């Protein structure tokens, strides 16, 4: 005989109705987001100011008015126009692209896994790209081909991690984390071996410079290539926003609310992998952006995925643009590694946010 299902108690039915009501409210376009939209608008204004400021600051400084005039009416016949449009603006655009991609990827993975300590490099994309770059530099691959090599390796690593984490039609959170950590450790060992066995010091220095993260020498060609894949990741992420709200209640309850959890999981992993691979291919290893930005974002606009995804892109772009500006302005023409600078500032900020949240 089949066992009879236990009848749900009145408190259980009431709790389920309350969860359905909260989910409908979060996915309904009629909900009022006045304070959250104000915070998002403020972040957008800060982002615009940061972009213009970053373009004007450098070895050759330009006033805000001249920068705005060049943006509105480009003039490449002047020296200022060539500096801005061939060097400064593409670099700032790439910095914004890298920050937005990593911030969004971090928010996606933290929301799906319900773990605030997850960052975009969980899927092993950075380690796979680093391994490919190290081998490519040691083998004498042309520098112009390195970003494409890094992107292919990063995406391939993410696919391997996702395949190892697959359980039935979905993805196991535990397997995803373990597979990412294991492959990252493996690739880190390969990178160390390549550096130790390199016969020339210049090869080791080139590998270390890429591992430290930098946007030096990047131009419009790099920006266009990375932007195409990042745009696909952004579109996929925004399409998943309503379903991500359902995952906040847990997988079992999300399924009961009608969310296709397996499809959302694969979509999140795919979008995060595309975004991270696009960023790593042009910037190298830039840490802590995808870890810190989601925490700051939730403090500004709450937990609704339809707002957090957009805000995380804006704040991530601001963070990397400001960090890159500092990195190239402290002691020109020398530059600090972008990833090192972000780690130096990111660790204290993350510790402060963690302890403040614990004592709140």
C-alpha positions, 0 to 999 in steps of 0.5 A, spaced: 500 500 500 502 507 498 503 511 504 498 516 505 501 523 504 500 527 511 496 533 511 499 540 511 497 544 518 494 551 517 501 554 519 504 550 513 499 552 508 499 560 511 507 560 510 506 557 503 501 562 501 506 568 504 511 565 500 507 565 493 505 572 495 512 575 496 514 571 489 509 574 485 510 581 488 518 581 486 516 578 479 510 583 478 512 590 474 507 594 478 511 593 485 514 600 487 521 601 487 522 608 489 528 608 493 531 603 490 530 606 483 533 613 486 539 609 489 540 606 482 540 613 479 545 615 483 549 610 482 549 611 474 550 619 475 557 616 479 558 612 474 558 617 468 562 622 473 567 617 474 568 615 466 569 622 464 574 623 470 578 617 468 578 620 461 581 626 463 586 624 468 593 621 466 600 623 464 597 628 460 591 631 463 585 634 460 579 639 463 572 636 463 570 641 458 575 638 453 573 631 454 566 632 453 567 636 447 571 631 444 565 626 446 560 630 443 564 632 437 570 627 436 576 631 432 582 626 431 586 631 427 588 634 434 593 631 438 588 631 444 583 628 440 588 622 438 590 621 445 583 621 447 580 616 442 586 612 441 588 611 448 584 614 453 577 612 451 578 605 449 582 603 456 576 606 460 571 603 456 574 596 457 575 598 464 568 599 465 566 593 461 571 588 465 568 591 472 561 590 469 562 583 467 565 581 473 560 585 478 554 581 474 557 574 474 559 575 481 551 577 483 549 571 479 553 566 482 552 568 489 544 569 488 544 562 485 548 558 490 545 563 496 552 564 498 555 571 499 563 568 499 562 566 491 566 570 486 566 569 478 572 565 478 569 559 482 568 556 475 575 556 474 575 561 468 581 565 471 585 559 472 584 556 465 585 562 462 592 563 466 594 556 464 593 558 457 596 564 457 602 562 461 603 556 456 602 561 450 607 566 452 612 560 453 611 557 446 612 564 443 604 566 441 603 573 438 601 577 443 595 579 439 592 572 439 593 572 447 586 575 449 583 570 444 587 564 447 585 566 454 577 567 452 577 560 449 581 557 455 576 560 460 570 558 457 573 551 456 574 550 463 567 553 465 564 548 461 568 542 464 567 544 471 559 545 469 560 538 466 563 535 472 558 538 477 552 536 473 547 531 476 541 529 472 538 535 468 541 540 474 547 542 477 550 540 484 552 546 488 557 542 492 560 539 485 560 546 482 564 549 488 569 542 488 570 542 481 572 549 480 577 549 486 580 542 484 581 545 477 584 552 479 589 548 483 591 544 478 592 550 473 595 554 478 600 548 479 601 548 471 602 556 471 608 555 476 611 550 473 611 554 466 614 560 470 620 555 473 622 552 467 622 558 463 629 559 460 628 566 459 627 571 465 622 576 460 618 570 459 616 569 467 616 577 467 610 577 462 606 571 465 607 575 472 605 581 469 598 578 466 597 574 472 597 581 476 592 584 471 593 590 467 589 594 461 595 597 458 596 597 451 588 595 450 585 598 444 578 598 440 579 591 437 580 588 444 573 592 446 569 590 441 571 582 441 570 582 449 563 586 448 560 581 443 561 576 448 559 580 454 553 582 451 550 575 450 552 574 457 548 580 460 542 579 455 542 572 458 542 574 465 537 579 465 532 574 462 533 570 468 532 575 473 525 574 475 526 566 476 532 568 480 528 571 485 524 564 486 531 561 487 532 565 494 527 561 497 531 555 496 530 550 490 524 545 493 520 551 494 522 555 487 520 548 484 513 549 487 512 556 485 513 554 478 521 556 477 524 551 472 530 550 477 535 546 472 534 551 466 536 557 471 542 554 473 545 552 467 543 559 464 546 562 470 553 558 469 553 560 462 552 567 463 557 568 468 562 564 464 561 568 458 562 574 462 568 572 466 571 569 460 570 576 456 573 580 462 579 575 463 581 575 456 582 583 456 584 584 463 588 578 466 586 576 473 582 582 477 580 579 483 575 581 489 570 585 484 565 580 483 566 578 491 565 585 493 560 589 488 554 584 490 555 586 497 555 593 496 549 592 491 545 589 496 546 594 501 543 599 496 537 596 492 536 590 496 535 583 494 530 583 488 534 580 482 531 585 477 535 591 480 541 587 483 543 585 476 543 592 473 546 595 479 552 590 480 554 592 473 554 599 474 558 599 481 563 594 478 564 598 472 565 604 477 570 600 481 574 598 476 575 604 472 577 608 479 582 603 480 585 603 473 585 610 474 589 610 480 593 604 477 596 609 472 596 615 475 600 614 481 607 614 478 607 615 470 609 612 466 609 606 470 603 602 472 601 598 478 598 591 477 590 592 477 589 586 480 594 587 485 591 594 487 584 591 487 586 586 492 590 591 497 583 595 497 578 589 496 581 585 502 580 591 508 573 593 505 570 586 505 573 585 512 569 591 514 563 589 510 563 582 513 564 584 521 559 590 520 554 585 517 555 580 523 555 586 528 548 589 525 
